[in-house]
Amino acid sequence: MLTEQEIARHWRNLFHRGGVSLSPETFQKAEALLEQIRPESPLRHRLGAELDELKKRQAGTPKKSPRQAAKK
């Protein structure tokens, strides 16, 4: 099992290297890293939110502004 520091380093290598494509394999690797972190860990929450945002961007889902979200 990896430490949170090692997971954070692997995460940076996955997403922050130049020219990295956001392929389904990349997302699977990221999810595998998340599964190694305790559920209550702040790192898991932060990386999970980052992964969700990356998936939305990859899918081309436009992000709603706070003003649009408040109109509902």
C-alpha positions in Angstrom: 0.0 0.0 0.0 1.3 3.4 -0.9 1.5 6.4 1.4 -0.5 9.5 0.8 2.7 11.3 -0.2 3.4 8.6 -2.8 -0.1 8.7 -4.1 0.1 12.5 -4.5 3.4 12.1 -6.4 1.8 9.4 -8.7 -1.2 11.7 -9.3 1.0 14.6 -10.3 2.9 12.3 -12.7 -0.4 11.2 -14.2 -2.0 14.6 -14.8 0.6 17.3 -14.6 3.2 16.1 -17.1 3.2 18.0 -20.4 1.3 16.4 -23.3 -0.6 13.9 -21.1 -3.8 12.8 -22.8 -6.8 12.2 -20.6 -7.6 8.7 -21.8 -9.9 6.2 -20.1 -6.7 4.4 -19.0 -5.5 7.5 -17.2 -8.8 7.9 -15.4 -8.7 4.2 -14.4 -5.2 4.6 -13.0 -6.4 7.7 -11.1 -9.4 5.8 -9.6 -7.1 3.0 -8.6 -4.9 5.5 -6.7 -8.0 7.0 -5.0 -9.0 3.5 -3.8 -5.8 3.2 -1.9 -6.5 6.3 0.3 -8.6 6.1 3.5 -12.2 7.2 2.8 -12.0 10.0 5.4 -8.8 11.4 4.1 -8.8 15.0 2.9 -6.5 14.0 0.1 -9.0 11.5 -1.2 -11.7 14.2 -1.2 -9.5 16.7 -3.0 -8.2 14.3 -5.6 -11.7 12.9 -6.1 -13.1 16.4 -6.8 -10.2 17.1 -9.1 -10.9 13.8 -11.0 -14.6 14.6 -11.3 -13.7 18.0 -12.8 -11.2 16.5 -15.2 -13.9 14.0 -16.4 -16.4 16.8 -16.9 -13.8 18.8 -18.9 -13.0 15.8 -21.0 -16.6 15.1 -21.7 -17.1 18.7 -22.8 -19.7 19.5 -20.1 -19.9 23.2 -19.7 -19.3 24.4 -16.2 -22.1 26.5 -14.7 -21.3 29.8 -13.2 -22.4 30.4 -9.6 -25.0 32.8 -10.9 -26.5 30.2 -13.2 -26.6 27.6 -10.4 -28.3 30.1 -8.1 -31.2 30.6 -10.6 -32.5 27.1 -10.2 
